[in-house]
């Protein structure tokens, strides 16, 4: 199984429910893709997804609040 297949399997096995409030929009994807280089965009998208997942988990627990700032690194 190659890396992409392993990632797909991991995503499928996570059974994480979709939540439109925390899903990445097509506009966000295009803005990320057009606003930076490919490696930077992938790293940025992962950090963005992690932040959205964190906010979704907090909302599920009833302690949702917006955090500002953030950083990413390669």
N, C-alpha and C positions, 0 to 999 in steps of 0.2 A: 504494500500500500504506500503510495507516494505522499508527500506532505499535504498536497491539496486534498487528496482523498481522506487523510487523517483529520484535517480541519473540518471538512464537510461532515464526517462521522461524529466528531466532537460536538458540532453544532446540532446535528440531528439528535444525538443522545442527551443533550442538555435539557430537552423538553421545556425550554424557556418559552413562556407564552408571549405572543406578539401583543404589543400595546401601542396603538397609533400615536399616543402622546409622546412616546419615547423612541419610536422608530426614526431612522434617518430618512429624510425626504430626498426625492430625486434632485430637487434644487440644491440641497446641501451637498450631495454627491458631485454634481457638476461643478459647483463652486470650489469644492476641495480639489477636484481633478484639474481645474483650469487655473487655480491660484498658486500652485507650487509644483515642484518636481515630483516624479513618481515615488521615489523613496520617502521623501518628506510627506507626501500626501497619504501614503499607506500608514506611516507612523502616526500622523495626525488623526487619521480616521480611526485607528485603534484606540488612541487616547480619548477621542470623542465618544466612541462606543462604550468605553469603560465608564466614562462620566455619566452617560445616559443610563447605563445599566445600574450604576450606583444610585442615581436619582430615582429610578423605577423601584429599586428595592426599598429605598427609604420611604417612598410614597406608599408602598404596600404595607409597610410597618406603621404608617400614619405619622411619620416624622419628616415629611417632605419639606425641604427648604432649598432655595437656590444658593449655590456656591459660586463665587466669582473668582476669576483668575484661573490659573492652570498652566501647566508646562508639559512639554514632551521632549523626549530626547531619543537619539538614534543609538 
